Amino acid sequence: MPRLSSGTLAAVPDTIVRPAYDRAQVKAGVVHLGIGAFHRAHQAVMFDDVLGAGDLRWGIRAVSLRSPGVRDQMAPQDGLYHLLVRDGADVATRLIGAVLDVSVAREDPAAVVAMLADADTHIVTLTVTEKGYKLDPATGALLADDADLAADLASLAAPVTAPGFLVAALAQRRARGLGPFTAISCDNLPRNGHRLRGAVIALAQRHDPALADWIATECAFPETMVDRIVPATTAEDVAAFARDCGLVDQALVKTEPFTQWVIEDKFCGPRPDFGAGVQIAMAVAPWEEAKLRLLNGAHSAIAYLGGLAGIAHVHEALERSAMRAYVERLWDETETTLSPPAELDVSAYRRNLMARFDNGALMHRTRQIAMDGSQKLPQRLLATIADRRAVGQGVGALALGVAAWIRWQAGVNDLGQPHVVDDPLADRIAALLAGQGDAAGRVRAMLSLDAVMPPALRRDAVFADLLTAHLSSLEDKGAMATVMAMAPLPA
C-alpha cells in the first residue's frame, strides 16, 4: 500500500480536507522543539489555519531533541500527516501540511542552532514535557545533577537541552545584529513562560552575562495555556486508516473536537493573525490554573486509580459511578482554590470536562497519563492541596490521588499485573521506598522528596496521616474499593 507523501497526494480521498495553500511557497517562520503527537494535534493545526488564511510566513521546522522516531515517521511523508478528530462515532479527517521538515537535534545540533538563528524564524514553540526544562520542580532553579544540563553549562558548541539550544541560537542572533525570537512554552507548567525565561537566562548567565542581559531585555517568553486531549496513536489506528483510505500514514494523530490555546499578549517580533482556537490575553494564569488543577489534576488521579484497578482507558474508569462521584468531589475541593477569569463558567467547564473524558473514541490510556508523575503532581494536585491546607480545608479526594501515585511506584496493580514506573525520578523514589515496612513509612519517605513535595506539606502531620490512611486502604483493599469507600473518609 502506498505511503502518504507529496507524491501520493492525488490518492488522498476527496472526503479529506486538504491544505488550502501551496506548500512550495511557505516560509519557515516557526521552529518547534519536541515534536510529538500533541504538537501535531494542537499548535501545528493552528499554524496550518494561518497558512490556509493566506499568510505563508508561518511554516514549521520541527525538531526532536532525542529520538529519531517522529522524524522517521514524518520525513518519508514530506512532513504531511492526517488529523483524526473523533467525537463518539463521528470522525472528521484533515490533512495537515504546516510541518515542512523534521530534524533530530543530537544528529546535527549545529543545524538546529542555525535554523533557530535564521532571520525568518520569529517564533519558537516548545513541547518538551515538564522534565525538558531542566528545572527543579520545587525551586525553579536549574537542576544541579542533570548530565545533559552539565554538558550545556560546560559548552554550547553542541547543545543538548532545550534551554541550551535557545541560548546558543540567541547568542548567534545577537552577534549577527538580529532581533530575538518569541519563545512560547506549550507545556503544562504553571507560569511556563516565566520558567522558560528563567532557565534560558540562568544558562546564558553562566556563559555570557551580557548575553543574559540582552535576552532579559529583548526576548519575549509569553505565558500560555494549551488544552486538547491527544491520546497516543496505536498501530491499530494506523492500520485502520490505511484500510479505509488506501494510504499508510505513520504520523497519524487522533484527538477530540475541543481545542484551546491562550497566549499572553507578549511578543518581541512578528506574529501571525491567529484564528479560532487561539486567544491572545493580558493574563493567562487564571486560565492555566483552572486547566492544570481541574483537567490535569483529575486526569492524574483517574490515571493512577484506574491504572491500579487494571482499567486501561479514562472513559472506562468513568463508567464506574463511584469514580465519577470521586472526580466530582475532587473538583469540589479544587474549585475553591481557583480565581477564574470572568469568561470562564467553572460549572459549565466541569460539565464539559466530564463529557470530554467520556469520549470513548479517544481511547486515552491511563498508563500514558501516569508517566512522569514526579514532574506533574506538583502543579496538578500538590499545589491545590497546599492552598487548601493553608486555610485549614480538607483534602480527602485530592490526597487520594497522591496516595494512588505513591501506590503506583510499587510497579504492580491490584490484579498483580506489572507496569513500568516511567518517571525521571523512578530510581530515586525506589531507593526512598526500599525497606519501608508499612504505609506510614512509605508516606514519610515520599514526603521527604523535596524535589516534588512543597515544604508546607512535608511538615503537615494532618496531610501525612490522611495519605497514610489512603495508602493503607489502597494496599489492603485496592483502588476501586477505596474509591467506593471515599464518602466516609475525612473530607
Phi and psi in degrees as a GROMACS rama.xvg file:
@    title "Ramachandran Plot"
@    xaxis  label "Phi"
@    yaxis  label "Psi"
@TYPE xy
-67.368  151.293  PRO-2
-91.6506  140.405  ARG-3
-56.5135  133.934  LEU-4
-169.254  176.865  SER-5
-59.6776  -32.4032  SER-6
-76.4371  -14.3475  GLY-7
-113.902  16.1807  THR-8
-58.5409  -32.3548  LEU-9
-62.8453  -22.1031  ALA-10
-86.0009  -7.57036  ALA-11
-67.7039  127.611  VAL-12
-56.5782  146.119  PRO-13
-64.5642  -18.7903  ASP-14
-74.8336  -11.8052  THR-15
-94.0386  130.389  ILE-16
-69.4817  130.375  VAL-17
-109.312  163.994  ARG-18
-56.7462  134.152  PRO-19
-95.5861  43.26  ALA-20
-158.948  164.709  TYR-21
-88.6969  109.836  ASP-22
-61.4106  -27.6281  ARG-23
-66.0949  -20.7134  ALA-24
-95.1533  -1.94448  GLN-25
-79.8299  134.338  VAL-26
-94.7011  154.386  LYS-27
-92.369  98.842  ALA-28
-100.844  -7.58765  GLY-29
-126.166  135.503  VAL-30
-114.626  130.111  VAL-31
-113.487  127.119  HIS-32
-100.118  124.619  LEU-33
95.4903  41.9038  GLY-34
-64.0772  132.205  ILE-35
-154.639  -166.323  GLY-36
-63.857  -39.1463  ALA-37
-63.3519  -45.7188  PHE-38
-60.0461  -42.6706  HIS-39
-67.3487  -26.2598  ARG-40
-95.7154  -6.32198  ALA-41
-124.86  -87.2167  HIS-42
-61.8134  -40.8869  GLN-43
-61.0052  -33.1933  ALA-44
-68.3072  -39.0006  VAL-45
-63.8698  -42.6173  MET-46
-70.6809  -31.2653  PHE-47
-62.2794  -37.8916  ASP-48
-63.5745  -41.1967  ASP-49
-63.4878  -43.8309  VAL-50
-61.7113  -41.0913  LEU-51
-65.0015  -25.9055  GLY-52
-81.0557  -3.76235  ALA-53
111.296  -7.22891  GLY-54
-93.7257  102.723  ASP-55
-92.8764  21.0017  LEU-56
-88.8106  -0.173444  ARG-57
-121.422  36.7141  TRP-58
-69.2682  161.118  GLY-59
-114.485  130.094  ILE-60
-102.527  118.53  ARG-61
-104.888  149.222  ALA-62
-132.873  129.278  VAL-63
-95.0948  123.449  SER-64
-72.2866  -25.9804  LEU-65
-127.633  -70.3219  ARG-66
-82.7828  142.766  SER-67
-81.5194  2.01029  PRO-68
-55.9015  -51.0778  GLY-69
-69.0416  -38.6159  VAL-70
-58.1231  -42.9328  ARG-71
-69.7204  -24.7979  ASP-72
-74.724  -40.8629  GLN-73
-95.5424  -33.0796  MET-74
-58.6872  -44.7993  ALA-75
-65.5034  -14.48  PRO-76
-102.703  10.6733  GLN-77
56.7289  31.7885  ASP-78
81.8406  -4.03946  GLY-79
-78.722  147.108  LEU-80
-161.233  162.721  TYR-81
-101.814  143.083  HIS-82
-108.53  120.97  LEU-83
-103.562  115.966  LEU-84
-99.8947  111.19  VAL-85
-108.382  128.454  ARG-86
-135.458  93.9049  ASP-87
63.6804  -125.638  GLY-88
-83.9617  -9.70474  ALA-89
-87.9415  137.426  ASP-90
-133.201  123.596  VAL-91
-108.574  127.605  ALA-92
-114.388  136.065  THR-93
-138.914  138.796  ARG-94
-91.738  124.27  LEU-95
-104.656  131.339  ILE-96
-119.873  9.2095  GLY-97
-70.5351  -26.2368  ALA-98
-84.0679  113.988  VAL-99
-84.5173  -37.1867  LEU-100
-160.674  165.557  ASP-101
-132.293  130.378  VAL-102
-117.145  160.576  SER-103
-111.424  115.829  VAL-104
-59.1293  -40.9511  ALA-105
-71.0211  -18.5536  ARG-106
-77.7738  -32.2253  GLU-107
-155.06  75.5438  ASP-108
-61.6753  -31.7995  PRO-109
-63.8764  -36.4423  ALA-110
-66.5507  -35.9599  ALA-111
-67.6094  -43.6631  VAL-112
-59.2567  -40.8396  VAL-113
-63.5903  -40.2603  ALA-114
-70.1279  -34.7358  MET-115
-67.1016  -32.4152  LEU-116
-88.153  -1.71566  ALA-117
-64.6406  142.482  ASP-118
-61.9927  -26.2206  ALA-119
-80.0291  -12.2555  ASP-120
-81.5297  114.952  THR-121
-111.135  -24.8426  HIS-122
-133.812  136.305  ILE-123
-119.693  122.447  VAL-124
-108.646  153.62  THR-125
-135.374  132.325  LEU-126
-131.659  82.8554  THR-127
-110.184  10.0708  VAL-128
65.4956  165.818  THR-129
-55.7528  -36.8085  GLU-130
-75.6392  -14.0205  LYS-131
-74.8438  -11.7049  GLY-132
-86.5165  -9.37742  TYR-133
58.0881  41.6707  LYS-134
-117.89  144.146  LEU-135
-66.5107  122.123  ASP-136
-59.1832  -29.3919  PRO-137
-82.6433  -42.162  ALA-138
-103.697  -22.359  THR-139
80.7274  0.739554  GLY-140
-81.3713  158.84  ALA-141
-59.5502  139.806  LEU-142
-64.9288  128.715  LEU-143
-81.0961  -22.5912  ALA-144
-117.175  24.5271  ASP-145
-93.7296  124.218  ASP-146
-65.1789  -40.9912  ALA-147
-64.984  -43.7872  ASP-148
-64.8049  -38.1499  LEU-149
-58.7509  -38.6329  ALA-150
-63.8749  -41.3322  ALA-151
-73.1889  -29.2649  ASP-152
-68.016  -32.1834  LEU-153
-76.8271  -39.2908  ALA-154
-162.205  143.036  SER-155
-108.963  20.5921  LEU-156
-64.9854  -33.2061  ALA-157
-140.193  82.2468  ALA-158
-59.522  157.259  PRO-159
-121.35  -40.1836  VAL-160
-95.7753  163.063  THR-161
-60.0433  -49.1147  ALA-162
-58.8975  -35.5929  PRO-163
-62.3864  -43.666  GLY-164
-64.1252  -41.0358  PHE-165
-64.4465  -44.3615  LEU-166
-64.808  -44.4598  VAL-167
-60.8199  -41.8251  ALA-168
-70.3262  -40.9832  ALA-169
-64.8666  -34.0011  LEU-170
-62.1702  -42.9204  ALA-171
-65.2925  -41.8917  GLN-172
-62.9673  -44.5407  ARG-173
-62.3726  -42.1447  ARG-174
-64.2983  -30.6813  ALA-175
-91.0299  1.6166  ARG-176
78.6148  16.8252  GLY-177
-89.814  153.009  LEU-178
-73.9965  167.747  GLY-179
-77.919  174.65  PRO-180
-101.932  165.21  PHE-181
-87.774  123.37  THR-182
-103.902  118.702  ALA-183
-117.307  108.149  ILE-184
-73.196  132.445  SER-185
-119.453  28.6448  CYS-186
-101.552  157.72  ASP-187
-80.4471  73.2685  ASN-188
-126.049  137.71  LEU-189
-64.7297  135.778  PRO-190
51.8919  51.8589  ARG-191
-63.1761  -36.1137  ASN-192
-65.1863  -41.9458  GLY-193
-62.2619  -42.0724  HIS-194
-67.8451  -42.7304  ARG-195
-62.4224  -44.2749  LEU-196
-58.5464  -44.3773  ARG-197
-62.1897  -41.9622  GLY-198
-64.6491  -44.1061  ALA-199
-66.7753  -45.4385  VAL-200
-67.4676  -40.8434  ILE-201
-61.7139  -41.2976  ALA-202
-68.6087  -42.6535  LEU-203
-62.1409  -37.266  ALA-204
-60.4832  -33.7835  GLN-205
-71.2131  -21.644  ARG-206
-104.126  -39.2756  HIS-207
-159.365  97.9059  ASP-208
-56.0987  -33.7863  PRO-209
-66.7944  -37.9028  ALA-210
-64.1215  -42.3112  LEU-211
-60.0213  -41.3078  ALA-212
-64.2638  -40.9528  ASP-213
-63.2089  -44.007  TRP-214
-62.344  -44.8285  ILE-215
-61.6913  -33.4435  ALA-216
-86.1422  -39.5671  THR-217
-104.199  -28.6136  GLU-218
-87.916  150.828  CYS-219
-114.499  135.835  ALA-220
-130.424  74.9486  PHE-221
-64.6281  146.81  PRO-222
-72.0011  148.239  GLU-223
-142.139  160.254  THR-224
-131.874  127.274  MET-225
-116.877  142.784  VAL-226
-149.319  113.481  ASP-227
-169.508  133.537  ARG-228
-84.7001  121.516  ILE-229
-130.371  92.245  VAL-230
-69.3801  161.812  PRO-231
-67.4661  139.405  ALA-232
-77.3494  135.806  THR-233
-104.339  165.3  THR-234
-60.8102  -32.6168  ALA-235
-66.5604  -36.5029  GLU-236
-62.2398  -45.2834  ASP-237
-63.6713  -42.9378  VAL-238
-66.1161  -41.0024  ALA-239
-64.8817  -40.1603  ALA-240
-63.6342  -42.3449  PHE-241
-61.6753  -41.961  ALA-242
-63.0556  -39.9696  ARG-243
-78.3358  -34.3964  ASP-244
-114.321  -9.2871  CYS-245
78.2498  11.8394  GLY-246
-135.136  142.383  LEU-247
-88.1833  124.916  VAL-248
-125.386  98.7144  ASP-249
-77.408  -9.45579  GLN-250
-106.13  10.9857  ALA-251
-50.8352  139.679  LEU-252
-129.67  151.839  VAL-253
-126.1  150.599  LYS-254
-158.353  -175.28  THR-255
-99.8645  168.732  GLU-256
-66.1949  -35.7192  PRO-257
-68.2931  137.578  PHE-258
-152.131  143.365  THR-259
-152.979  139.739  GLN-260
-141.734  111.433  TRP-261
-105.412  123.83  VAL-262
-122.582  132.21  ILE-263
-62.6261  141.611  GLU-264
-77.1588  71.9868  ASP-265
-147.436  92.2529  LYS-266
-123.689  152.271  PHE-267
-113.721  12.9354  CYS-268
-165.686  -163.041  GLY-269
-58.0389  148.96  PRO-270
-144.151  153.019  ARG-271
-75.6361  162.791  PRO-272
-87.8554  87.2697  ASP-273
-63.1569  150.908  PHE-274
-101.512  -149.694  GLY-275
-59.9889  144.065  ALA-276
97.138  -14.3064  GLY-277
-119.061  128.255  VAL-278
-120.523  120.846  GLN-279
-90.4103  122.233  ILE-280
-130.972  153.591  ALA-281
-72.6725  -34.6383  MET-282
-132.367  125.709  ALA-283
-102.456  -26.2217  VAL-284
-51.7735  -43.7878  ALA-285
-64.0754  -36.6598  PRO-286
-66.5751  -45.4901  TRP-287
-62.0545  -44.3188  GLU-288
-62.7884  -44.2988  GLU-289
-62.8454  -41.6472  ALA-290
-69.5861  -46.4169  LYS-291
-61.877  -42.4691  LEU-292
-83.9834  -35.2062  ARG-293
-86.6636  -59.479  LEU-294
-70.5127  -58.8831  LEU-295
-69.3029  -36.9114  ASN-296
-61.7485  -46.2492  GLY-297
-65.234  -40.378  ALA-298
-57.4579  -45.8791  HIS-299
-65.032  -43.4741  SER-300
-62.0637  -43.8287  ALA-301
-62.6646  -40.7694  ILE-302
-61.61  -48.0208  ALA-303
-73.002  -43.9902  TYR-304
-67.7459  -46.0726  LEU-305
-64.6025  -42.3693  GLY-306
-62.1163  -40.8212  GLY-307
-63.6021  -33.2141  LEU-308
-80.9536  -0.0132991  ALA-309
80.194  20.4953  GLY-310
-93.5685  125.56  ILE-311
-80.8272  -31.9279  ALA-312
-129.895  153.994  HIS-313
-59.1637  -48.4669  VAL-314
-63.8122  -30.5569  HIS-315
-70.386  -36.6109  GLU-316
-62.2003  -39.8192  ALA-317
-80.7853  -2.75765  LEU-318
-72.2076  -15.6873  GLU-319
-84.8602  122.374  ARG-320
-61.2263  -34.2645  SER-321
-64.4833  -37.4449  ALA-322
-68.571  -39.2897  MET-323
-61.6813  -44.8397  ARG-324
-63.4561  -38.2278  ALA-325
-62.5726  -45.4044  TYR-326
-61.0825  -41.1054  VAL-327
-62.9528  -38.6934  GLU-328
-67.5575  -40.4535  ARG-329
-58.5209  -43.1957  LEU-330
-66.6962  -35.98  TRP-331
-58.4723  -44.0771  ASP-332
-66.242  -43.4225  GLU-333
-66.0762  -40.3208  THR-334
-57.4941  -31.1652  GLU-335
-68.5149  -15.0203  THR-336
-95.5158  -2.4377  THR-337
-91.4882  153.928  LEU-338
-125.916  72.3791  SER-339
-67.7206  149.149  PRO-340
-64.8971  157.739  PRO-341
-58.2974  -30.0981  ALA-342
-75.7554  -10.9253  GLU-343
-100.534  113.365  LEU-344
-87.8724  104.144  ASP-345
-64.0204  -37.9961  VAL-346
-61.8237  -45.1863  SER-347
-66.7796  -37.6303  ALA-348
-61.6858  -42.0174  TYR-349
-63.8314  -42.6313  ARG-350
-62.3038  -42.2629  ARG-351
-66.4836  -37.5747  ASN-352
-61.4616  -44.4457  LEU-353
-63.1871  -39.1473  MET-354
-64.5461  -37.5997  ALA-355
-67.5002  -41.6506  ARG-356
-62.3441  -30.9974  PHE-357
-77.4385  -7.1044  ASP-358
-71.6158  92.2058  ASN-359
-67.1011  -18.1707  GLY-360
-65.7624  -21.312  ALA-361
-75.2766  -29.5069  LEU-362
51.1778  53.2018  MET-363
-80.3017  115.82  HIS-364
-79.3433  134.409  ARG-365
-61.7129  -36.8108  THR-366
-67.2274  -30.5932  ARG-367
-64.6011  -44.3117  GLN-368
-69.2333  -30.6251  ILE-369
-71.6049  -12.2315  ALA-370
-63.8447  148.136  MET-371
58.1581  38.8954  ASP-372
-59.0934  -35.0273  GLY-373
-63.2056  -26.7529  SER-374
-86.4683  -25.0839  GLN-375
-93.9248  -39.0671  LYS-376
-62.5165  -33.7042  LEU-377
-53.9483  -42.1269  PRO-378
-92.9227  -22.1188  GLN-379
-85.7163  -37.7778  ARG-380
-129.631  -45.1236  LEU-381
-67.7637  -38.1446  LEU-382
-63.8283  -38.6846  ALA-383
-64.3566  -44.7188  THR-384
-60.2688  -45.464  ILE-385
-60.1233  -40.9456  ALA-386
-63.644  -43.5272  ASP-387
-69.7521  -40.913  ARG-388
-66.3161  -29.9271  ARG-389
-63.5561  -24.77  ALA-390
-112.587  17.0284  VAL-391
77.3968  18.3765  GLY-392
-90.0637  153.462  GLN-393
-74.0243  158.787  GLY-394
-139.681  37.102  VAL-395
-56.7628  -49.8749  GLY-396
-72.1825  -42.9362  ALA-397
-61.4656  -43.3925  LEU-398
-65.316  -30.9879  ALA-399
-63.4057  -37.759  LEU-400
-60.9376  -40.4188  GLY-401
-68.9356  -41.6135  VAL-402
-61.4415  -37.3693  ALA-403
-65.63  -36.0477  ALA-404
-62.9929  -42.6806  TRP-405
-62.3975  -44.5093  ILE-406
-61.5787  -35.1331  ARG-407
-60.0929  -28.5277  TRP-408
-64.5079  -16.4968  GLN-409
-68.2161  -18.5803  ALA-410
79.3476  14.1519  GLY-411
-147.621  141.114  VAL-412
-93.6157  -173.96  ASN-413
-67.294  -17.7626  ASP-414
-93.5157  3.45759  LEU-415
81.6764  10.1853  GLY-416
-87.4924  131.867  GLN-417
-77.8875  153.666  PRO-418
-142.422  155.313  HIS-419
-82.2954  130.512  VAL-420
-85.3139  94.9075  VAL-421
-90.4192  96.3182  ASP-422
-157.655  138.758  ASP-423
-64.6958  -19.9517  PRO-424
-104.025  16.7747  LEU-425
-56.7429  -44.9208  ALA-426
-66.8557  -40.8875  ASP-427
-65.1642  -41.717  ARG-428
-65.921  -42.8912  ILE-429
-59.7206  -39.1629  ALA-430
-66.3897  -38.3815  ALA-431
-64.2717  -38.9295  LEU-432
-82.5375  -18.365  LEU-433
-60.2154  129.285  ALA-434
82.8629  -1.33266  GLY-435
-77.7538  118.053  GLN-436
-85.3322  -14.1815  GLY-437
-146.565  173.993  ASP-438
-61.664  -38.6712  ALA-439
-61.8902  -40.9632  ALA-440
-65.8132  -39.9455  GLY-441
-66.7284  -37.3957  ARG-442
-66.3077  -44.3301  VAL-443
-59.4868  -40.3046  ARG-444
-63.183  -44.4997  ALA-445
-70.972  -33.8446  MET-446
-66.6692  -21.1604  LEU-447
-79.6842  -4.90389  SER-448
-77.4371  88.0828  LEU-449
-68.6657  -17.3488  ASP-450
-72.5914  -13.3464  ALA-451
-120.849  -46.6944  VAL-452
-84.5674  128.659  MET-453
-62.4791  146.309  PRO-454
-53.1355  -41.7313  PRO-455
-62.9088  -34.2085  ALA-456
-78.7005  -27.8169  LEU-457
-64.3056  -25.7811  ARG-458
-113.451  18.5144  ARG-459
-94.4241  103.567  ASP-460
-65.8996  -34.7943  ALA-461
-64.5982  -44.3925  VAL-462
-63.5842  -42.1893  PHE-463
-61.5381  -42.854  ALA-464
-65.1509  -40.0997  ASP-465
-66.7382  -44.1301  LEU-466
-58.6247  -41.6419  LEU-467
-64.0232  -42.9723  THR-468
-62.2922  -44.5594  ALA-469
-63.9535  -46.2641  HIS-470
-64.7482  -40.1199  LEU-471
-59.2719  -43.7804  SER-472
-65.1824  -42.2646  SER-473
-61.7544  -40.7832  LEU-474
-73.4568  -35.8019  GLU-475
-87.1161  -39.8551  ASP-476
-110.147  -22.4701  LYS-477
98.0478  165.913  GLY-478
-66.4333  -49.3398  ALA-479
-68.2697  -38.5287  MET-480
-63.1709  -37.0295  ALA-481
-68.2288  -41.5688  THR-482
-63.1631  -42.4027  VAL-483
-64.9854  -29.5267  MET-484
-91.366  10.4726  ALA-485
-58.5947  -39.7149  MET-486
-57.973  -43.4134  ALA-487
-75.2029  -13.5219  PRO-488
-74.5304  159.889  LEU-489
-56.4831  137.112  PRO-490
